[in-house]
């Protein structure tokens, strides 16, 4: 299975979910890797994905495009005096597709949310559309999740890409009625599989088979 991991925003847990997915499949003996093709700021996300895949790839293979400023890549490239011109998408996508052919299970992590500007006229949505992978949505589990997920889902579906499902991340969320009910509400409103990570950040023991398989 290959998938594109997006989020309803920045710091919602995309890297954690992608890394845990890779690690879980690796535990089963499956050839899985995670890619962070574009990063802005530090490379901690790429390092985490590399560790999850047991260092099967170099950091530069996982993260071929790195911009120094922690902001939308289009804006980060503007600080370098080249707004929107720091990413060679045909070359980048060729590298990604080479790895998709090499490994059976690849998680390609996006940048921030679904509509983050990457280059002139190109957001995460257009880039993901070119790659053509099914999309996994990661969102905070608490108050506001329903609206955020529905807006993201609507935008993804306009590209024609299939949405695998939703992973809710409860990390840092205080107990609330929203936290207790959002998973069921989103399953009903999206018609997609929805799981919530456990308190220790793992996939639940049941209900996640559509994402990580049996066992």
KEKE-3310 file (N, C-alpha, C; in steps of 0.2 Angstrom, whole numbers, plus 5000, padded with zeros to 4 digits):
npx = (5004:5003:5003:4997:5001:4992:4987:4975:4981:4996:5008:4999:5001:5006:5018:5021:5010:5013:5026:5023:5015:5024:5034:5025:5022:5035:5038:5031:5038:5038:5042:5043:5043:5045:5043:5048:5047:5048:5053:5053:5062:5069:5075:5069:5057:5060:5071:5064:5056:5066:5071:5061:5060:5071:5083:5083:5085:5094:5096:5094:5088:5076:5072:5073:5071:5075:5071:5077:5069:5056:5042:5028:5033:5033:5034:5046:5055:5054:5061:5074:5076:5070:5056:5045:5053:5061:5059:5060:5049:5046:5058:5058:5047:5050:5060:5052:5043:5052:5056:5043:5041:5051:5049:5036:5027:5024:5024:5020:5024:5015:5016:5013:4996:4983:4982:4993:5005:5017:5025:5025:5008:5006:5000:5000:4989:4989:5002:5000:4990:4997:5005:4996:4992:4982:4974:4978:4970:4976:4971:4968:4961:4951:4940:4933:4938:4929:4924:4936:4941:4931:4931:4944:4943:4933:4940:4951:4943:4939:4950:4950:4956:4957:4951:4958:4955:4953:4964:4963:4971:4974:4984:4989:4976:4963:4952:4935:4918:4918:4930:4927:4917:4919:4926:4916:4906:4913:4915:4902:4898:4908:4908:4919:4933:4937:4949:4955:4970:4978:4981:4995:4999:4998:4991:4974:4969:4960:4950:4958:4962:4961:4971:4983:4983:4980:4982)
npy = (4994:5011:5028:5045:5056:5068:5083:5092:5104:5112:5103:5093:5080:5072:5067:5058:5049:5043:5038:5029:5020:5015:5009:4999:4991:4987:4979:4968:4963:4968:4978:4994:5011:5029:5045:5062:5072:5086:5098:5111:5122:5113:5096:5086:5079:5071:5064:5056:5048:5041:5034:5026:5017:5010:5015:5012:5021:5035:5051:5061:5055:5052:5065:5075:5089:5103:5117:5131:5140:5139:5138:5140:5132:5140:5153:5152:5150:5163:5170:5167:5174:5169:5167:5153:5146:5135:5122:5108:5101:5090:5083:5080:5072:5061:5055:5051:5042:5032:5027:5022:5012:5004:5000:4991:4997:5013:5029:5045:5060:5075:5093:5103:5108:5104:5114:5121:5133:5128:5131:5144:5144:5131:5121:5109:5101:5101:5095:5083:5078:5076:5065:5056:5047:5038:5046:5049:5057:5067:5073:5084:5077:5084:5097:5106:5097:5091:5100:5104:5092:5089:5100:5098:5085:5088:5097:5088:5078:5086:5085:5073:5062:5047:5045:5037:5036:5043:5048:5052:5062:5062:5068:5080:5085:5090:5081:5080:5083:5084:5077:5064:5061:5064:5054:5045:5054:5059:5048:5045:5057:5058:5046:5038:5027:5029:5032:5033:5038:5029:5033:5032:5035:5025:5014:5009:4993:4987:4990:4997:4989:4992:5000:4996:4983:4965:4960)
npz = (5000:4996:5001:5003:5015:5023:5032:5043:5046:5052:5063:5067:5069:5058:5055:5065:5064:5051:5054:5063:5056:5047:5055:5061:5050:5047:5058:5055:5045:5033:5018:5021:5020:5024:5017:5017:5007:5005:5015:5028:5038:5052:5050:5057:5056:5045:5050:5060:5052:5045:5055:5059:5048:5050:5045:5031:5021:5015:5023:5014:5003:5009:5011:5000:4996:5005:5014:5023:5032:5044:5037:5025:5010:4998:5003:5010:5001:4995:5004:5001:4990:4978:4975:4975:4967:4971:4970:4960:4952:4942:4943:4957:4959:4951:4958:4969:4963:4959:4971:4975:4967:4971:4984:4993:5002:5005:5013:5009:5015:5017:5017:5030:5030:5017:5008:5007:5001:4989:4978:4964:4960:4964:4976:4990:4986:4972:4970:4976:4968:4956:4960:4963:4973:4985:4999:5016:5030:5043:5059:5073:5088:5096:5100:5086:5076:5067:5058:5052:5047:5037:5029:5023:5018:5008:4999:4995:4988:4977:4969:4964:4970:4979:4996:5010:5023:5040:5053:5070:5081:5098:5106:5118:5120:5130:5141:5134:5129:5115:5111:5115:5107:5093:5084:5081:5076:5065:5057:5053:5046:5036:5030:5029:5035:5052:5064:5081:5088:5102:5119:5121:5109:5099:5086:5087:5095:5088:5074:5065:5055:5041:5038:5044:5043:5048:5065)
capx = (5000:5006:4998:5000:4998:4991:4984:4971:4985:5003:5008:4993:5004:5007:5025:5020:5006:5017:5031:5020:5013:5030:5036:5021:5023:5042:5038:5028:5043:5036:5047:5040:5047:5041:5046:5046:5051:5049:5053:5055:5064:5073:5074:5067:5052:5063:5075:5060:5054:5071:5072:5055:5061:5077:5088:5084:5087:5098:5091:5093:5083:5069:5070:5078:5071:5075:5072:5079:5064:5050:5036:5026:5039:5033:5036:5052:5059:5054:5066:5080:5076:5068:5049:5042:5057:5066:5057:5060:5044:5047:5064:5056:5042:5053:5063:5047:5040:5057:5055:5037:5042:5056:5046:5029:5023:5027:5020:5023:5021:5015:5019:5007:4989:4981:4982:4999:5008:5024:5028:5020:5003:5006:5000:5000:4984:4991:5007:4998:4987:5002:5008:4991:4991:4977:4976:4976:4970:4977:4968:4968:4955:4947:4935:4935:4940:4924:4924:4943:4941:4926:4934:4950:4940:4930:4946:4954:4939:4939:4956:4948:4960:4953:4953:4958:4951:4955:4967:4963:4977:4972:4989:4988:4969:4960:4946:4930:4913:4920:4935:4923:4912:4921:4927:4909:4903:4916:4913:4895:4898:4913:4908:4926:4935:4940:4952:4959:4976:4978:4984:5002:5001:4998:4985:4970:4970:4955:4947:4963:4965:4961:4977:4989:4982:4978:4987)
capy = (5000:5018:5033:5052:5058:5075:5085:5098:5109:5110:5100:5089:5073:5068:5063:5053:5044:5040:5034:5023:5016:5012:5005:4994:4987:4984:4974:4962:4961:4971:4983:5000:5017:5035:5050:5069:5075:5093:5101:5118:5122:5108:5090:5082:5074:5066:5059:5052:5043:5037:5029:5021:5013:5006:5018:5009:5026:5041:5057:5065:5051:5054:5073:5079:5096:5106:5124:5133:5143:5135:5142:5138:5132:5146:5159:5151:5151:5170:5173:5166:5178:5165:5165:5148:5143:5131:5115:5105:5095:5084:5079:5077:5067:5055:5052:5048:5037:5027:5023:5019:5005:5000:4997:4989:5001:5020:5034:5051:5065:5082:5099:5107:5106:5102:5119:5125:5135:5125:5135:5148:5141:5124:5119:5102:5098:5100:5091:5076:5076:5073:5059:5051:5042:5038:5051:5048:5063:5067:5078:5084:5073:5087:5102:5109:5092:5089:5106:5104:5086:5090:5105:5095:5080:5091:5099:5082:5075:5090:5083:5066:5057:5043:5046:5031:5037:5048:5046:5057:5062:5065:5071:5087:5087:5089:5078:5084:5079:5083:5072:5058:5059:5066:5049:5042:5059:5059:5042:5046:5063:5057:5039:5035:5024:5034:5029:5038:5035:5028:5038:5032:5037:5020:5013:5005:4986:4985:4995:5000:4984:4995:5004:4992:4975:4961:4958)
capz = (5000:4996:5003:5004:5022:5024:5039:5043:5048:5054:5069:5070:5070:5052:5055:5070:5061:5046:5057:5067:5051:5044:5060:5062:5045:5048:5063:5052:5040:5027:5016:5022:5021:5024:5014:5018:5001:5005:5022:5029:5045:5053:5047:5062:5053:5040:5054:5063:5047:5044:5061:5059:5043:5051:5041:5025:5016:5018:5025:5008:4999:5012:5011:4995:4996:5012:5015:5030:5036:5045:5034:5019:5006:4993:5007:5012:4995:4994:5008:4998:4984:4973:4977:4971:4962:4974:4969:4953:4953:4938:4946:4964:4958:4948:4964:4973:4960:4959:4977:4975:4963:4974:4991:4993:5006:5006:5016:5007:5020:5014:5021:5034:5027:5011:5003:5009:4994:4988:4972:4961:4957:4966:4983:4992:4983:4965:4970:4978:4962:4951:4962:4962:4978:4990:5004:5023:5033:5051:5062:5081:5090:5100:5097:5079:5071:5062:5053:5049:5042:5032:5024:5020:5013:5002:4995:4992:4983:4971:4965:4961:4973:4984:5003:5013:5030:5045:5059:5075:5086:5104:5110:5120:5120:5137:5140:5133:5125:5108:5111:5116:5102:5087:5080:5078:5072:5058:5053:5050:5041:5030:5026:5029:5041:5056:5070:5085:5092:5109:5124:5120:5102:5094:5083:5092:5094:5083:5070:5061:5050:5034:5038:5046:5042:5053:5070)
cpx = (5004:5001:5001:4996:4998:4987:4979:4974:4992:5003:5002:4995:5005:5013:5024:5016:5010:5023:5029:5018:5019:5033:5032:5022:5030:5042:5035:5033:5042:5040:5043:5044:5042:5046:5044:5050:5052:5048:5055:5056:5069:5071:5072:5062:5055:5067:5070:5057:5060:5072:5067:5056:5068:5083:5089:5086:5091:5093:5090:5088:5076:5067:5075:5077:5070:5076:5073:5074:5058:5043:5034:5032:5039:5036:5044:5057:5060:5060:5073:5081:5073:5061:5046:5046:5062:5065:5056:5055:5045:5053:5062:5052:5045:5057:5058:5045:5045:5056:5048:5037:5047:5054:5039:5025:5027:5022:5024:5020:5021:5018:5013:5000:4989:4982:4988:5003:5015:5028:5023:5014:5002:5006:5001:4995:4986:4997:5005:4994:4991:5004:5002:4990:4985:4979:4973:4976:4971:4975:4969:4961:4949:4942:4938:4937:4935:4924:4931:4943:4937:4928:4940:4947:4937:4935:4949:4950:4938:4945:4955:4952:4956:4956:4952:4954:4955:4958:4966:4968:4975:4978:4988:4981:4967:4954:4940:4924:4915:4925:4932:4919:4914:4923:4921:4906:4906:4915:4907:4895:4903:4911:4914:4928:4938:4943:4955:4965:4975:4982:4992:5004:5001:4992:4981:4971:4965:4952:4952:4966:4965:4967:4983:4989:4980:4984:4991)
cpy = (5006:5023:5040:5054:5066:5077:5091:5104:5107:5108:5097:5081:5069:5064:5057:5047:5040:5036:5028:5018:5012:5007:4998:4989:4983:4979:4968:4960:4963:4977:4990:5006:5023:5040:5057:5072:5082:5095:5108:5119:5117:5101:5084:5077:5069:5061:5054:5046:5038:5032:5024:5015:5009:5008:5014:5014:5031:5046:5061:5061:5052:5061:5076:5086:5099:5113:5126:5136:5139:5139:5138:5138:5138:5152:5158:5152:5159:5173:5172:5170:5175:5162:5159:5145:5138:5124:5113:5099:5089:5080:5076:5071:5060:5052:5048:5042:5031:5023:5020:5012:5001:4996:4996:4994:5008:5025:5041:5056:5072:5087:5103:5104:5105:5108:5124:5126:5132:5129:5139:5144:5133:5124:5112:5098:5096:5095:5083:5073:5073:5066:5053:5046:5043:5042:5049:5055:5062:5073:5078:5080:5078:5092:5105:5103:5091:5094:5105:5098:5087:5095:5102:5089:5083:5094:5093:5079:5079:5088:5076:5061:5053:5045:5039:5031:5043:5045:5053:5056:5066:5068:5078:5089:5085:5085:5082:5080:5079:5078:5065:5056:5060:5060:5046:5047:5059:5053:5042:5051:5062:5051:5035:5031:5029:5031:5034:5034:5034:5033:5038:5033:5031:5019:5008:4998:4983:4991:4998:4995:4987:4999:5000:4985:4972:4960:4964)
cpz = (5000:4998:5004:5011:5022:5031:5038:5045:5049:5061:5072:5071:5064:5052:5060:5067:5055:5049:5060:5062:5048:5049:5061:5056:5045:5053:5060:5046:5034:5025:5016:5023:5022:5021:5016:5013:5001:5013:5023:5036:5046:5049:5051:5060:5049:5044:5057:5058:5045:5049:5061:5053:5044:5047:5034:5019:5019:5019:5018:5003:5002:5011:5006:4994:5003:5012:5022:5035:5037:5043:5028:5014:5000:4997:5009:5007:4993:4998:5005:4991:4978:4974:4972:4966:4965:4973:4962:4954:4949:4941:4953:4963:4955:4953:4968:4970:4959:4965:4978:4972:4967:4981:4990:4997:5008:5008:5013:5011:5016:5018:5024:5031:5020:5006:5004:5002:4994:4983:4969:4958:4959:4973:4984:4987:4976:4965:4971:4972:4957:4953:4962:4967:4982:4996:5011:5026:5041:5053:5070:5082:5093:5096:5091:5074:5066:5057:5049:5044:5036:5027:5020:5015:5007:4997:4991:4987:4977:4966:4962:4965:4978:4991:5007:5020:5034:5051:5064:5080:5092:5108:5111:5121:5127:5136:5139:5129:5118:5107:5111:5111:5094:5082:5077:5074:5065:5054:5050:5045:5035:5026:5026:5035:5045:5062:5074:5088:5099:5113:5123:5113:5097:5091:5087:5090:5089:5080:5065:5056:5043:5033:5039:5045:5048:5058:5072)
residu = (UNK:UNK:UNK:UNK:UNK:UNK:UNK:UNK:UNK:UNK:UNK:UNK:UNK:UNK:UNK:UNK:UNK:UNK:UNK:UNK:UNK:UNK:UNK:UNK:UNK:UNK:UNK:UNK:UNK:UNK:UNK:UNK:UNK:UNK:UNK:UNK:UNK:UNK:UNK:UNK:UNK:UNK:UNK:UNK:UNK:UNK:UNK:UNK:UNK:UNK:UNK:UNK:UNK:UNK:UNK:UNK:UNK:UNK:UNK:UNK:UNK:UNK:UNK:UNK:UNK:UNK:UNK:UNK:UNK:UNK:UNK:UNK:UNK:UNK:UNK:UNK:UNK:UNK:UNK:UNK:UNK:UNK:UNK:UNK:UNK:UNK:UNK:UNK:UNK:UNK:UNK:UNK:UNK:UNK:UNK:UNK:UNK:UNK:UNK:UNK:UNK:UNK:UNK:UNK:UNK:UNK:UNK:UNK:UNK:UNK:UNK:UNK:UNK:UNK:UNK:UNK:UNK:UNK:UNK:UNK:UNK:UNK:UNK:UNK:UNK:UNK:UNK:UNK:UNK:UNK:UNK:UNK:UNK:UNK:UNK:UNK:UNK:UNK:UNK:UNK:UNK:UNK:UNK:UNK:UNK:UNK:UNK:UNK:UNK:UNK:UNK:UNK:UNK:UNK:UNK:UNK:UNK:UNK:UNK:UNK:UNK:UNK:UNK:UNK:UNK:UNK:UNK:UNK:UNK:UNK:UNK:UNK:UNK:UNK:UNK:UNK:UNK:UNK:UNK:UNK:UNK:UNK:UNK:UNK:UNK:UNK:UNK:UNK:UNK:UNK:UNK:UNK:UNK:UNK:UNK:UNK:UNK:UNK:UNK:UNK:UNK:UNK:UNK:UNK:UNK:UNK:UNK:UNK:UNK:UNK:UNK:UNK:UNK:UNK:UNK)
# end
